[in-house]
């Protein structure tokens, strides 16, 4: 076994867990779940059968990821955030064949206590503020908050609001120096890195607090 599992955690036969992943206290990874490399599952996390989780995913305490959910690489799921898989659940009606697909794309962040209503796609590097309720798709790099969650701006891969565009419409992340541009209405792109590529190693270590960049 080339991953770490705390003695209080359960990984069912038939689950796949990648190299370097750490599964902490009271977690349950059910049969049929697939977890990538170098992930962290905090205390009391449940991963249902059929769930796919990519590499380098951080899942904080008290999160349940239900069947029908796809979590891509580098996603952060904050403490006690809520994922669902049926829009109209009833205890008396079996809808196991009707689970809805929720996709959380590369690099996205789901804040603490946020709720993701099933059937949505959360774009690459999107940022869902703590306590928000997401009811529809979120585009790449969008920062959303509220109930229902609405777009309040756009954030860089390093988690800073993008603003003060120059005359060419280019916005610069204050931490990384990476350039971003709204290439069409509501569609942000990084001009310096492939959208599907992970961050280079030299950009993965935070050096200053968020407030220091304000």
C-alpha positions in Angstrom: 0.0 0.0 0.0 1.7 3.2 -1.2 -0.7 5.6 0.5 -1.3 6.5 4.1 -4.5 5.4 5.9 -5.2 6.2 9.5 -6.2 3.1 11.6 -9.7 4.5 12.2 -10.4 5.0 8.4 -11.9 2.4 6.1 -11.0 1.8 2.4 -13.3 -0.8 1.0 -12.2 -3.5 -1.3 -12.6 -2.3 -4.9 -11.7 1.3 -4.2 -8.6 2.8 -6.0 -6.3 5.1 -4.0 -3.3 6.7 -5.6 0.3 6.9 -4.5 1.1 9.5 -1.8 -2.5 10.1 -0.8 -3.3 10.6 2.9 -6.6 9.4 4.4 -7.1 10.7 8.0 -9.3 9.8 11.0 -12.8 8.3 10.5 -12.8 8.5 6.7 -14.6 6.0 4.5 -13.7 5.4 0.9 -16.4 3.1 -0.6 -15.9 0.4 -3.2 -15.9 1.8 -6.7 -14.4 5.1 -5.8 -11.2 6.3 -7.5 -8.8 8.7 -5.8 -5.7 10.0 -7.5 -2.1 10.7 -6.3 -1.0 13.0 -3.5 -4.5 13.8 -2.2 -5.4 14.7 1.4 -8.7 13.6 3.0 -9.2 15.3 6.3 -11.1 13.9 9.3 -14.6 12.4 8.7 -14.6 12.4 4.9 -16.8 10.0 2.9 -16.2 9.2 -0.7 -19.0 7.2 -2.3 -18.7 4.5 -4.9 -18.5 5.8 -8.5 -16.8 9.1 -7.5 -13.7 10.1 -9.4 -11.2 12.4 -7.7 -8.1 13.6 -9.5 -4.5 14.2 -8.3 -3.5 16.7 -5.6 -7.0 17.2 -4.3 -7.5 18.6 -0.8 -10.7 17.6 1.0 -11.1 19.2 4.4 -13.0 17.8 7.4 -16.6 16.7 7.3 -17.2 16.5 3.6 -19.2 13.8 1.8 -18.6 13.4 -1.9 -21.6 11.5 -3.4 -22.0 9.3 -6.5 -22.2 11.3 -9.6 -19.4 13.7 -8.7 -16.2 14.2 -10.7 -13.5 16.2 -9.0 -10.5 17.1 -11.2 -6.9 17.8 -10.3 -5.9 20.4 -7.8 -9.4 21.0 -6.4 -9.9 22.3 -2.8 -13.0 21.3 -0.9 -13.3 23.4 2.2 -14.5 22.2 5.6 -18.1 21.0 5.8 -19.0 22.0 2.2 -22.0 20.1 0.9 -22.3 18.2 -2.4 -25.6 16.6 -3.6 -26.7 14.2 -6.3 -30.5 14.4 -6.6 -32.4 17.6 -7.2 -35.7 16.4 -5.7 -34.9 13.7 -3.1 -37.6 11.8 -1.3 -37.0 9.1 1.3 -39.8 7.0 -0.2 -38.6 7.2 -3.8 -35.5 5.3 -5.1 -33.6 7.5 -7.5 -30.3 5.6 -7.5 -30.5 5.4 -11.3 -31.0 9.1 -11.6 -28.0 10.6 -9.9 -27.0 13.8 -11.5 -23.5 14.6 -12.6 -21.6 17.4 -10.8 -18.2 18.4 -12.2 -15.6 20.4 -10.3 -12.9 21.3 -12.7 -9.1 21.7 -12.3 -8.0 24.1 -9.6 -11.4 25.2 -8.3 -12.0 26.1 -4.6 -15.2 25.4 -2.7 -15.3 27.4 0.5 -16.3 26.2 3.9 -20.0 25.4 4.4 -20.8 26.1 0.7 -23.5 24.0 -0.9 -23.3 22.8 -4.4 -26.7 21.8 -5.9 -26.2 18.8 -8.2 -26.0 18.9 -11.9 -23.7 21.9 -12.2 -20.2 22.4 -13.6 -17.8 24.5 -11.7 -15.1 25.9 -14.0 -11.4 25.8 -13.8 -9.9 27.9 -11.0 -13.4 29.1 -10.0 -13.7 30.3 -6.4 -16.9 29.7 -4.4 -17.0 31.8 -1.2 -17.7 30.3 2.2 -21.4 29.7 2.8 -22.5 30.2 -0.8 -25.2 28.2 -2.5 -24.3 27.2 -6.1 -27.4 26.5 -8.3 -26.0 26.9 -11.8 -22.7 26.5 -13.8 -19.8 28.7 -12.9 -17.3 29.8 -15.6 -13.5 29.5 -15.3 -11.8 31.8 -12.8 -15.2 33.3 -11.6 -15.5 34.2 -7.9 -19.0 33.7 -6.7 -20.8 34.3 -3.4 -24.2 34.5 -1.8 -27.5 32.5 -2.0 -27.9 31.9 -4.8 -24.3 32.4 -5.7 -23.6 35.2 -8.2 -20.4 36.3 -9.9 -18.6 39.1 -8.0 -15.4 39.1 -10.0 -12.7 36.9 -11.3 -9.7 35.4 -9.5 -6.2 34.3 -10.6 -4.9 30.8 -10.1 -3.2 32.0 -6.9 -6.5 33.3 -5.5 -6.3 37.0 -6.0 -9.0 39.2 -7.5 -8.2 40.3 -11.1 -8.7 44.0 -11.7 -7.2 47.2 -13.1 -7.0 45.9 -16.7 -4.6 47.9 -18.9 -5.6 49.4 -22.2 -5.3 45.9 -23.8 -7.6 44.4 -21.2 -4.8 42.5 -19.5 -4.9 42.0 -15.7 -1.9 40.8 -13.7 -2.0 38.5 -10.6 -0.1 40.5 -7.8 1.4 37.3 -6.4 2.5 35.3 -9.5 2.8 38.0 -12.2 0.8 35.8 -14.5 -1.3 37.7 -17.1 -5.1 37.2 -17.6 -7.5 38.6 -20.1 -11.3 38.4 -20.8 -11.1 37.0 -24.3 -14.9 37.2 -24.7 -17.6 38.3 -22.3 -17.4 36.2 -19.1 -14.5 34.1 -20.4 -11.2 34.6 -18.7 -8.0 33.0 -19.9 -4.4 33.0 -18.6 -2.0 34.2 -21.2 1.1 32.6 -19.8 0.1 29.0 -19.0 -1.9 26.2 -20.5 -5.3 26.1 -18.9 -5.0 22.3 -18.4 -1.5 22.3 -17.1 -0.6 22.3 -13.4 1.3 25.2 -11.9 5.1 25.0 -12.3 6.9 23.9 -9.1 8.4 27.3 -8.6 4.9 28.9 -8.3 3.5 26.5 -5.7 4.9 28.0 -2.5 3.1 30.9 -1.0 5.4 33.5 0.4 3.1 36.3 1.7 -0.3 36.6 3.3 -3.4 37.5 1.2 -3.8 40.9 2.9 -0.2 41.9 2.0 -1.2 42.0 -1.6 -4.1 44.5 -1.1 
